[in-house]
Amino acid sequence: MRNIVARPKMTLRPYRSVLYIPGSRARALDKARTMPVDSIIFDLEDAVALEEKASARAVLVAHLLEGGYGSRSQIIRINGLDTPWAAEDIAAIAEVRPEAVLLPKVDNAQMIAELGAVMDRHEGFENTQIWAMMETPRGILNAAEIADAPRMGGMVMGTNDLAKDLNTRFDPARAPLLAALGHCVLAAKAAGIVIVDGVYNAFKDEAGLQVEASQGRDMGFDGKTLIHPAQVAIANRVFAPMDEEIDLSERQIAAFEVATAEGLGVAVVDGKIVENLHIETARATLAKAAMIATLEGQA
């Protein structure tokens, strides 16, 4: 029987926009300090050419030690454990005591355990979470056990690699990927960890990004990974509570408090029953909106 790891409820910390930044690009690393993103994935894997792996590692560590990224979530994507670069990636980034390490092409929970064991051999990872790239068919099938693995803090959908392995045709509605996307959302929510949607490749297509981001939000994703700064504003808007949601949440809470004071178990707002479960959602919506306002005030 699979052991279930007990975790607190998922944090309301915003992950609306999660921007990939190549570790080799000093100018992009500098610019990221002022971008209105919730989270940055500092990439040492796919975005870095083979001949630049060592130099990218050094450039990234220097920038992270310098700091200046504020309250943005900081995640470092290392190279896979089966590559020649992973061990040096881990040894180098230990100095910056990273918030999270993102492991690519995770197939099973054993890979998470292996990364944790390597990290434990270095000082600097005592409070570091592990995040998993969900981008292989086997990884999708094992999503629940991966999400429940010790130290897991989040999942990132790698929809490009997944589509390649599944041999799907492009579909704007992502019909060939919906089963995998939904399966991973279920696994992440059950484990109480963050999950962010895959990238939208056509970074100049704002309408297409709006549609795909909205689909991801409706499915339950916490945010979307991005490949270009031009995509940030749309992701931030789509994954933030809408004004109508905030207004409804406030009215639901107020009505429920009145009903409770009158000894009633439910309230009615806009002709619809409001129960305690709706109040939990309403309070979470307001808390998330408040955290986003604070984060944007610090940007």
BELRA-V948279 format. One record per residue. N is the residue number from 1. RES is the residue in one letter. SS is DSSP state (h for helix, s for strand, l for the rest). PSI is psi in degrees with one decimal (NA if undefined). Layout:
[[N;RES;SS;PSI] [N;RES;SS;PSI]]
This chain:
[[1;M;l;135.6] [2;R;l;133.8] [3;N;l;132.2] [4;I;l;127.8] [5;V;l;121.4] [6;A;l;133.1] [7;R;l;155.5] [8;P;l;169.0] [9;K;l;150.6] [10;M;l;138.6] [11;T;l;150.0] [12;L;l;6.4] [13;R;l;131.2] [14;P;l;139.3] [15;Y;l;40.0] [16;R;l;-48.0] [17;S;s;122.0] [18;V;s;101.5] [19;L;s;128.1] [20;Y;s;131.6] [21;I;s;120.4] [22;P;s;133.4] [23;G;l;-15.1] [24;S;l;-8.8] [25;R;l;96.7] [26;A;h;-41.7] [27;R;h;-40.7] [28;A;h;-37.3] [29;L;h;-37.1] [30;D;h;-46.3] [31;K;h;-31.7] [32;A;h;-22.5] [33;R;h;-20.3] [34;T;h;3.1] [35;M;l;143.4] [36;P;l;52.0] [37;V;l;151.9] [38;D;l;-31.0] [39;S;s;150.3] [40;I;s;132.9] [41;I;s;107.8] [42;F;s;113.7] [43;D;s;123.7] [44;L;l;0.7] [45;E;l;-106.1] [46;D;l;-31.6] [47;A;l;-0.8] [48;V;l;127.0] [49;A;l;153.8] [50;L;h;-41.5] [51;E;h;-8.2] [52;E;h;6.6] [53;K;h;-48.5] [54;A;h;-44.3] [55;S;h;-36.8] [56;A;h;-40.6] [57;R;h;-45.8] [58;A;h;-43.0] [59;V;h;-45.5] [60;L;h;-46.3] [61;V;h;-40.9] [62;A;h;-43.1] [63;H;h;-39.8] [64;L;h;-34.4] [65;L;h;-32.7] [66;E;h;-32.9] [67;G;l;-156.5] [68;G;l;9.4] [69;Y;l;5.7] [70;G;l;-141.3] [71;S;l;7.7] [72;R;l;138.5] [73;S;s;136.9] [74;Q;s;117.9] [75;I;s;133.8] [76;I;s;119.9] [77;R;s;116.5] [78;I;l;173.5] [79;N;l;157.5] [80;G;l;151.1] [81;L;l;-18.8] [82;D;l;9.7] [83;T;l;165.5] [84;P;l;-9.1] [85;W;l;-16.0] [86;A;h;-46.7] [87;A;h;-41.7] [88;E;h;-33.7] [89;D;h;-51.3] [90;I;h;-44.7] [91;A;h;-39.1] [92;A;h;-44.7] [93;I;h;-10.7] [94;A;h;-30.1] [95;E;h;-29.1] [96;V;h;0.5] [97;R;l;66.2] [98;P;l;149.0] [99;E;l;-41.2] [100;A;s;147.4] [101;V;s;127.5] [102;L;s;122.0] [103;L;s;125.9] [104;P;l;157.7] [105;K;l;54.2] [106;V;l;123.6] [107;D;l;-29.9] [108;N;l;172.5] [109;A;h;-25.4] [110;Q;h;-35.3] [111;M;h;-36.3] [112;I;h;-42.5] [113;A;h;-39.9] [114;E;h;-43.4] [115;L;h;-43.3] [116;G;h;-39.7] [117;A;h;-40.0] [118;V;h;-43.3] [119;M;h;-35.6] [120;D;l;-15.4] [121;R;l;-1.3] [122;H;l;145.1] [123;E;l;142.1] [124;G;l;-11.5] [125;F;l;16.0] [126;E;l;-34.5] [127;N;l;19.4] [128;T;l;129.3] [129;Q;s;161.3] [130;I;s;132.6] [131;W;s;153.0] [132;A;s;131.6] [133;M;s;122.2] [134;M;s;94.9] [135;E;l;11.4] [136;T;l;149.9] [137;P;h;-41.9] [138;R;h;-37.2] [139;G;h;-40.1] [140;I;h;-43.5] [141;L;h;-29.0] [142;N;l;21.9] [143;A;h;-39.8] [144;A;h;-44.3] [145;E;h;-31.9] [146;I;h;-46.5] [147;A;h;-32.3] [148;D;l;-3.0] [149;A;l;148.9] [150;P;l;143.5] [151;R;l;-3.1] [152;M;s;132.2] [153;G;s;-19.2] [154;G;s;163.8] [155;M;s;143.8] [156;V;s;122.7] [157;M;s;128.3] [158;G;l;77.6] [159;T;h;-27.0] [160;N;h;-49.7] [161;D;h;-38.7] [162;L;h;-44.4] [163;A;h;-37.9] [164;K;h;-48.0] [165;D;h;-31.3] [166;L;h;-11.1] [167;N;l;43.8] [168;T;l;160.7] [169;R;l;152.9] [170;F;l;134.1] [171;D;l;117.6] [172;P;l;-27.7] [173;A;l;-4.9] [174;R;l;29.8] [175;A;h;-41.6] [176;P;h;-17.8] [177;L;h;-6.7] [178;L;h;-38.0] [179;A;h;-44.4] [180;A;h;-43.6] [181;L;h;-47.8] [182;G;h;-37.6] [183;H;h;-42.2] [184;C;h;-36.7] [185;V;h;-45.1] [186;L;h;-45.0] [187;A;h;-44.3] [188;A;h;-44.1] [189;K;h;-38.1] [190;A;h;-34.2] [191;A;h;-11.0] [192;G;l;34.3] [193;I;l;167.6] [194;V;s;147.6] [195;I;s;129.8] [196;V;s;145.9] [197;D;s;165.5] [198;G;l;177.8] [199;V;l;157.7] [200;Y;l;116.2] [201;N;l;-33.8] [202;A;l;81.6] [203;F;l;-12.4] [204;K;l;-5.7] [205;D;l;86.0] [206;E;h;-37.9] [207;A;h;-42.4] [208;G;h;-39.7] [209;L;h;-41.0] [210;Q;h;-44.7] [211;V;h;-47.5] [212;E;h;-39.3] [213;A;h;-41.0] [214;S;h;-38.9] [215;Q;h;-45.2] [216;G;h;-41.4] [217;R;h;-43.8] [218;D;h;-29.7] [219;M;h;-19.0] [220;G;l;3.5] [221;F;l;149.6] [222;D;l;-16.8] [223;G;s;-169.3] [224;K;s;137.6] [225;T;s;145.0] [226;L;s;150.7] [227;I;l;-4.9] [228;H;l;141.5] [229;P;h;-26.2] [230;A;h;-15.4] [231;Q;h;-9.4] [232;V;h;-47.0] [233;A;h;-41.4] [234;I;h;-45.0] [235;A;h;-43.4] [236;N;h;-39.3] [237;R;h;-45.4] [238;V;h;-40.1] [239;F;l;2.8] [240;A;l;151.5] [241;P;l;133.9] [242;M;l;159.5] [243;D;h;-39.3] [244;E;h;-36.5] [245;E;h;-40.8] [246;I;h;-45.0] [247;D;h;-45.3] [248;L;h;-40.8] [249;S;h;-44.1] [250;E;h;-42.5] [251;R;h;-35.2] [252;Q;h;-44.6] [253;I;h;-44.8] [254;A;h;-44.9] [255;A;h;-38.1] [256;F;h;-37.3] [257;E;h;-38.7] [258;V;h;-44.6] [259;A;h;-40.7] [260;T;h;-41.6] [261;A;h;-26.1] [262;E;l;6.3] [263;G;l;16.8] [264;L;l;150.6] [265;G;l;-11.9] [266;V;l;160.0] [267;A;s;173.8] [268;V;s;125.4] [269;V;s;126.3] [270;D;l;35.7] [271;G;l;11.2] [272;K;s;144.2] [273;I;s;137.1] [274;V;s;117.5] [275;E;l;-177.8] [276;N;h;-36.0] [277;L;h;-34.2] [278;H;h;-32.5] [279;I;h;-37.2] [280;E;h;-44.7] [281;T;h;-41.7] [282;A;h;-44.5] [283;R;h;-37.8] [284;A;h;-38.6] [285;T;h;-45.4] [286;L;h;-37.7] [287;A;h;-40.7] [288;K;h;-42.3] [289;A;h;-38.9] [290;A;h;-40.3] [291;M;h;-37.0] [292;I;h;-41.1] [293;A;h;-40.3] [294;T;h;-44.9] [295;L;h;-43.8] [296;E;h;-28.7] [297;G;h;-23.2] [298;Q;h;-11.9] [299;A;l;NA]]
